Amino acid sequence: MIEALQVLIVEDDPVVRLGCVQAFALEGIAAIEAGSAEAALQQITPGFPGVVVTDIRLPGQDGMALLNTLRAQAPDLPVIMITGHGDVSLAVQAMKQGAYDFLEKPFAPEQLVEVTRRALAQRQLSLEVASLRAQLASHDHVANQIIGHSPAMARLRRLIAEVANTGANVLIHGETGTGKELVARCLHESSQRHTRHFVAVNCGGLPEQLIDSELFGHEAGAFTGAAKRRIGKIEHAQGGTLFLDEIESMPMPMQIKLLRVLQERVLERLGSNALLPVDIRVVAATKSDLKRMGEAGHFRSDLYYRLNVVTLELPPLRERREDIPQLFQHFLLQAAQRFERDPPVLQQADMARLMAYNWPGNVRELRNVAERCALGLGLAIGTSDEPMEHTSLNQAVEQFEKALIRDALHRCGGNLSKAAEALSVAKTTLFDKVKKYRLS
């Protein structure tokens, strides 16, 4: 989402600066101000949503130097130069160096507003193009990782693309093996934080006596055995993403400390009194109902609401069986390449067994079965004492048929005639089945 556009006025004369602000205010244009180039640069963040209007003559770094700095940092950022009567030659030079336009003092407020409006329109267009490119890149990355044609997975990919760059905390809810860490990594890789660390912490796998030091770090001598300073996971994730898996198992004292970090954006290493600023995005994952745990006093409700800005629900594999053929084939090809083997060819009866199984281990279990199959160990599904049929025969057949039709339509680009030919059925028969299964 693109923020509301604004104008940054860089002018050392407070009277001129005030006049510009008032001229923009009368036209409903938001304006912020700076008295020097140095102060202006502190306000211009990457992707600054607006334009810059600057005087050429400034104390310290002048307007020409500011223009060159901005051109290097943000080539698409329009910069309008204000010149005195004797500075027209400088203004011409500024235009050659990439300035959007220039105004010669004294100028009418209407002239300032008109030039600025054109620059704002250009800036709006460039920001929209950049945003679209980011969304497309994000979508491509997510589509390669979050596999499946089911409506639930299509919605998940859409939500990831929408929230990846917002920086909002995300709570991922799903059963064991549904791919919660994969989704967290997709959020990180699709965001502007992808150049910094993705730090994963399994809260259930840390001993309670070590979790404080592991998350927050410690100073030398903070406790027996602490021979030197240690940087904790939170600090290591600075500028990036902190993934907290099995957040429901975090001890209550650590929940209180984590809440403070999220609220105040600072942390203290164990054994230190210094407050360290923290810039992280927190993605937490759980298989439990944290709201109910909070109501029962087993999880802090205030931490739940702090984490639960955006919730991503991962459906179990048994609720999206139509994705099983595509997922299994993907894992099978991956494993065959890794093990340097030819991928085995599955019969329809094999795929029917995959579709009929209930997959208590979800996608993780499916991947394991695919790897064993790639190694030539057969289609070993479940255990000997675990029943294979958790659905009726009719349901299993329908789920398998729906998956085959969806996959054929996807491969044929939605062309019904080509899909019917690929499936060796009449076009009218396929059309009836598409309507029956409500496939698009």
Secondary structure, DSSP 8 states (H G I E B T S, - for coil): -----EEEEE-S-HHHHHHHHHHHHHTT-EEEEESSHHHHHHH--TT-SEEEEEES--SSS-HHHHHHHHHHH-TTS-EEEEE-GGGHHHHHHHHHTT-SEEEESS--HHHHHHHHHHHHHHHHHHHHHHHHHHHHHHHHHHHHHS---SHHHHHHHHHHHHHTTT---EEEEE-TTS-HHHHHHHHHHTSGGGGS-EEEEEGGGS-HHHHHHHHH-B-TTSSTT--S-B--HHHHTTTSEEEEETGGGS-HHHHHHHHHHHHHSEE--BT----EE---EEEEEESS-HHHHHHTTSS-HHHHHHHTTEEEEE--GGG-GGGHHHHHHHHHHHHHHHHT-------HHHHHHHHHS--TTHHHHHHHHHHHHHTT-----S-TTS-S--S-HHHHHHHHHHHHHHHHHHHTTT-HHHHHHHHTS-HHHHHHHHHHTT--
